[in-house]
Amino acid sequence: MISLIDAIGLSDLTEEEIAALAEHEHVPEMVAATLGAYLLHEAHGPERIRDMILDDVRAAVRRRDVGHARQLMGALRHFLAEHPEAALRPHDGA
C-alpha cells in the first residue's frame, strides 16, 4: 500500500501545496496528491493548481485568517518558483 508520504513524493508537489489542493477540493490529502500529480502533466494543469491555491488565499483573506493566508502564499510562491509555466500572464485574468 502506498503511504501519503510516498504519494506526496511522487506528485512533484510539496506537502503544503497538496494541503491547499485538499482544502480547495474538500478531499483527503491522498486524493489531492493524486489530483495534483495528474494536473501537473495536463495542458493548463499547473495554471489550474495556481488558481486553486489563489482561491484558497482569497477565502482565507475573506475569513480574516491572516496566518493561513500567509501559509498559502508561501505555498503559492514555492509552486510558482518550481513551475514557472503557471505564472500569471496579462491574459489569464486571475
N, C-alpha and C positions, 0 to 999 in steps of 0.2 A: 504494500500500500504506500502511496506517495504521501509525504507529510506536507504541511503548509510551508515549512521552510524550504523543502525541495521545490514546491510549486512556485514560490516567490523567486528562488534562484533560477528557475527555468524561464521565468516570464520576462527577464530583462527589465524589470521594474523594481523599485525599492519597496520596502515594507510600507512606508508612508504613502507612496503612490497607490499601492494596492488598497490600503485602508481608505484612501479618498474614493477610489472606484467603488469599493464595497459600500461606502456611505451613500454615494450618489445613486447607485443602482439598488440599494436596500437588499443586498445579497451577502452571504458569508464570504470571508476573505478568500477561501479556496476557489469559489466561483469567480470572484473578482480577478484573481491571479490568472485564471484560465482565459477570461474575457480580455484582460489586458494583453496577454501574450498573443491572442488572436488578432486584436485590433492593431498591434504594432506591425503586423505583417500584411495588413489590408490597406488598400488605397484610401487615403484620408483618415485612416485609423488613428495615427498619432494626433491629428487635429481633434478627433472626437474625444480622445483621452484628455487633451488640453482643455477642451470645452467642459468636460465633466468636472475636472478639478476647479476650473473657474466658477462653475455653478455652485460647487461646494463652498468656495471662498465667499461668493455673494450671499449665500444662505447664512453663513457664519456671521458676516457683517450685519445682515438684517436682524439677526438674533442678538447682536452686540456682543458676540463671543469672540473678543479680540484675540485671546490666546489661541483659539482653534484656527481663526483666520490666519494668524501668523504661521502656525504649523503648516497649514495648507499652502500658504505662499512659499514656504521653504520647499515643500514637495514639488510645487509648480516650477520654481526656479531650477531645481535639480533636474526635473523632467525635461525642461526646455534646453538645458545645457547638454544633456545626454541625447536628446532627439531634436536637433535644430530644425528639422523639416516641419515640426509642429509649431514653429514660431508664428505669431500673428502677423499677418500681412494686411495692408490697407484694404484689400477687397474682402477680407474674412468677415468683417463686421461684428466680431465678437468683442 
